[in-house]
């Protein structure tokens, strides 16, 4: 099965082409122009690397965020258009899960924290055992102070919210220093969707939406 995996939840546009559970090629690029003009050429570039066309793709996987509202909306609209025109199935995956998958080996008390603007963060906590994520705290939108009160003292933090709140975090918690691991990478979706692929558990193209944690009347435009 040929897969196209995309995440647009941050300024990092991440695109992967895979076959079954194997990555064929991927790219992670900081957006220097508007996403709606960059995303299709970036997809085409990755497909051409593997001598593939969209008609060769069997399923599309999209990062649902939480993250930048406009970028998520553009990414979701793009993949829905591609999927609808070709009758392809879609799978949505949390972008926070993708960040958690950047950590190699087993880890407990892993907290992914992402900048949500307005002095708030998106966050979730996990244990990662044998390559499987076990969510301990669901996706949430809160202040860093409220988050630090909610997580165990031995938590380890990762994500683009770490540089913003490092001083507060490091009073009680460890941080992962490698900022390259703070980005949600579409290639990490492969480790999160294999059971769904085998069971053909796809999302409904009509109801699949980005994971918006802000109230509808105050979505953050970024």
C-alpha angles and dihedrals in degrees: 000000000000113000134195113201123189137177123188100162095114138023085279109091105205122191129174133180114202142170114219103312097340125096112229097181140335142185135200114192133170109235113251094169136029114302096228090063096039105044102071095046089048091052092047091051093055092046092050090052087064097037090248135133129204088260087065093058117101101186139009123216119198133190109238096196137189090227145088107006099215095043092049091050093050092047094048093046091049097051092043089055092049093046096045095049091053102032092244125161120243133213123193121207132183113256090215088060088054091055091050089053089060088077113091123220129007119325135168127204095024112169120196110202123185130184110257095176122233089075090293134116138209110227147167133172129222148175112221113205125172091344093308123117117224109191113222099176123027124236109290143177113217147125118284089245092056091046093052090052091052101049127074118264091244094056120133118218130216133166142073091291091068097079090049095052103022096127093054094042096049093056088080109358143060123242131207105238102203104096091192085073091058093077123090105239119201092216088069090065088076091072091051103049108043095101091048092050092051091049092041089234100164129169123250108257090215096054103031108113139166115272101257114184097174116088111267093248095058107038111164113244108207 
